[in-house]
Amino acid sequence: MPRARTAFHELSVGQVADRSGVAISALHFYERKGLIRSTRTASNQRRYARDTLRRVAFIRASQRVGISLTAIREALDQLPSERTPTHDDWTRLSAAWRTELDARIAHLQALRDDLTECIGCGCLSLRSCHLTNPRDVLGREGPGARRLPQTD
């Protein structure tokens, strides 16, 4: 059962926004997406636990490296709600994304290398271009334009 918090341990939405550098509208969005939680006062004002600041920092860092909000929510759902997440918690969660991030990095490096090669040759040939027609897959479909709409 969640322990009762006193006002000392809770932050208003404005305080969380000021301390995290995240807009109030973004905090509301994160809450709607289930990434953070708030309680309500008797006058229906949102109040956030202090660990929300760490959660928001984790959300922002995760977004910065391209992790989807769905994956972030799934990760945050694994964290305990009764205490502030620890360094070990964050290490475990970020390690789970390492393979995905490594694959993205490899893909982006390959795109970068193909782009450099393509710009270097200057042809932008649809027959041999590594970016628009890798391994001439369009050529195997037969003669004629393959990327233009077919007319009768």
C-alpha positions in Angstrom: 0.0 0.0 0.0 1.5 3.4 -0.9 2.5 5.4 2.1 0.8 8.7 2.8 3.0 11.7 1.8 3.1 15.0 3.5 3.2 18.3 1.6 7.0 18.5 2.3 7.6 15.4 0.2 5.4 16.4 -2.7 6.0 18.9 -5.5 3.5 20.9 -7.5 3.5 20.6 -11.3 5.2 24.0 -11.5 8.0 22.9 -9.1 8.6 19.8 -11.1 8.7 21.8 -14.3 11.1 24.4 -12.9 13.4 21.8 -11.4 13.4 19.4 -14.4 13.4 22.0 -17.2 10.4 20.3 -18.8 7.3 22.2 -19.7 4.2 21.7 -17.7 2.3 20.6 -20.8 5.0 17.9 -21.3 4.5 16.7 -17.7 0.8 16.5 -18.3 1.5 14.5 -21.4 3.8 12.1 -19.6 1.2 11.6 -17.0 -1.5 10.8 -19.6 0.9 8.3 -21.2 1.5 6.6 -17.8 5.1 7.6 -17.5 4.7 9.6 -14.3 1.9 9.7 -11.6 0.5 12.4 -9.4 -2.0 12.6 -6.6 -4.6 15.3 -6.2 -5.1 17.7 -3.3 -8.5 18.5 -1.9 -8.6 21.4 -4.3 -7.7 19.1 -7.2 -4.2 20.3 -7.7 -1.6 17.8 -8.9 1.2 16.8 -6.5 4.2 14.7 -7.5 6.4 12.5 -5.4 10.0 13.8 -5.3 11.2 10.7 -7.3 9.3 12.1 -10.3 12.3 14.4 -10.9 14.5 11.3 -11.5 11.9 9.7 -13.6 11.5 12.8 -15.8 15.3 13.0 -16.2 15.3 9.3 -17.2 12.5 9.9 -19.7 14.3 12.8 -21.3 17.6 11.0 -21.5 15.9 8.0 -23.0 14.1 10.1 -25.6 17.3 11.8 -26.5 18.8 8.4 -27.6 15.7 7.5 -29.5 13.8 5.2 -27.1 10.1 5.2 -27.7 7.7 6.4 -25.1 6.1 2.9 -25.0 9.5 1.3 -24.2 10.2 4.0 -21.6 6.8 3.3 -19.9 7.5 -0.4 -19.9 10.8 0.2 -18.3 9.4 2.6 -15.7 6.7 0.1 -14.9 9.4 -2.2 -13.6 10.5 0.3 -11.0 9.2 0.3 -7.5 6.7 3.1 -6.7 7.4 3.2 -3.0 11.0 4.4 -3.3 13.3 6.6 -5.4 14.9 4.5 -8.1 18.6 3.7 -7.5 21.6 3.8 -9.8 21.3 0.0 -10.1 17.7 0.4 -11.3 18.7 2.7 -14.0 21.7 0.6 -15.0 19.5 -2.5 -15.4 17.0 -0.6 -17.5 19.5 1.1 -19.8 21.4 -2.2 -20.3 18.2 -3.8 -21.7 18.2 -1.1 -24.5 21.9 -1.5 -25.3 21.4 -4.1 -28.1 18.8 -2.0 -29.8 20.9 1.1 -29.6 23.9 -0.7 -30.9 21.9 -2.0 -33.9 20.6 1.6 -34.6 24.2 2.9 -34.4 25.4 0.3 -36.8 22.5 1.1 -39.2 23.2 4.8 -39.0 26.9 4.3 -39.6 26.1 2.2 -42.7 23.8 4.9 -44.0 26.5 7.5 -43.4 29.1 5.4 -45.2 26.8 4.8 -48.1 25.9 8.5 -48.3 29.6 9.5 -48.3 30.3 7.0 -51.1 27.3 8.2 -53.1 28.2 11.8 -52.8 31.8 10.9 -53.5 30.9 9.4 -56.9 28.5 12.2 -57.8 26.4 10.1 -60.0 23.3 9.4 -57.9 22.6 6.6 -60.3 19.4 4.8 -59.7 21.0 1.7 -61.1 23.9 1.5 -58.6 23.1 4.0 -55.8 23.5 2.4 -52.4 20.9 4.7 -51.0 18.1 4.7 -53.5 18.6 1.2 -55.0 20.8 -1.0 -53.0 22.2 -4.0 -54.9 20.1 -2.9 -57.9 17.0 -4.6 -56.5 14.8 -2.4 -58.8 16.7 -3.6 -61.9 15.7 -7.2 -61.2 12.1 -6.2 -61.5 12.5 -5.4 -65.2 13.0 -2.4 -67.4 11.4 1.0 -66.9 10.7 3.3 -64.1 9.8 1.4 -60.9 9.3 4.3 -58.5 6.9 6.3 -60.7 3.1 5.5 -60.6 2.2 3.1 -63.4 -0.3 4.5 -65.9 -2.5 2.5 -68.2 
